[in-house]
Amino acid sequence: MIVIAKKVGRLANRLLLFAHFIGTAVEHGLRVMNPAFANYAHYFPATARDLLCRFPPACPLPGQRLIRELLYRGVVLTADSLHWLQQHGRDVGLIRLRRDQYLDLNSATFLSMVRRHRIVLVQDWFFRGPANCAKHRDVIRSYLTPWEHYLARARAIVRPARERTRFLVGVHVRHTDYELFKGGRFFYSHQQYRQVMESIQAAFAEKNVSFLVSSDAPVPPEAFAGLDVIYGTGHELDDLYALAACDRLVGPPSTYNAWASFYGGVPRYQIIDPAEPIEAGAFQVDDGLGHPPLSAKPLGQS
């Protein structure tokens, strides 16, 4: 049993990390428990019905949010105790990465640890098995499909464009935390997003392009005047699965638009330079849910 024992980031980060472990569980016949998913368990039938957020799904075990949070805290305390033992030379079931480390979930390092211990707690971010995600995408999507009423709300967002048979491009505008993230490297102004949208419109000149703008901050009414634009609701789940229902996606490097691409099979373009012209062939589906950065070191390397 693999236990995800640390909350990292928000909704899309938690989905992405869970997905890598689900894909690995299918590939190698393992089981996963994810108490770190507690904040978002209520969005999905598979996890809402299970206090332990287990994959493969097991007998329902209901749990209220307070109970989920207490369970998570207990798991974190257990991980801290195991880490103390690990620091004193004991072979325990804990893999705790630094933020500059990654672990290949198909590696001998990981699989030998899982086979040595009945339960292995994992903590931090760069646990990756992109080949497993791509191979078992349908299983991951099925498990992490929200309740129908959330999907209905997502469909309602894109319906105006679909009723007019428009070619819909989802635009993920990330503002709040990106002002500080990596020194503002991927924080773009509304004018820069507009420049990107106009470039996409030119790249798909033969199509009737509309844009679905999903933003985590208010958008000035005049920002995208003259473009055919609909807006998301601002709700984290509604907008995420609405983006997954678009024909193309564009946004800064982010797990949010990466998950929408993976779940919906939607080709995506990551904005690195907003001034760079965009070609129609530059969009790709993120079917492996990304790789760790080149600066990250494999576990075991100093």
PyMOL commands that set and color helices and strands:
alter all, ss='L'
color gray80, all
select helices_A, chain A and resi 11-28+35-43+45-48+65-87+108-116+130-135+137-143+148-163+177-179+181-184+190-203+236-243+255-264+280-282
alter helices_A, ss='H'
color red, helices_A
select strands_A, chain A and resi 2-4+32-33+54-55+94-96+101-104+120-123+127-128+167-173+209-215+229-231+248-251+268-270+297-298
alter strands_A, ss='S'
color yellow, strands_A
deselect
rebuild
show_as cartoon
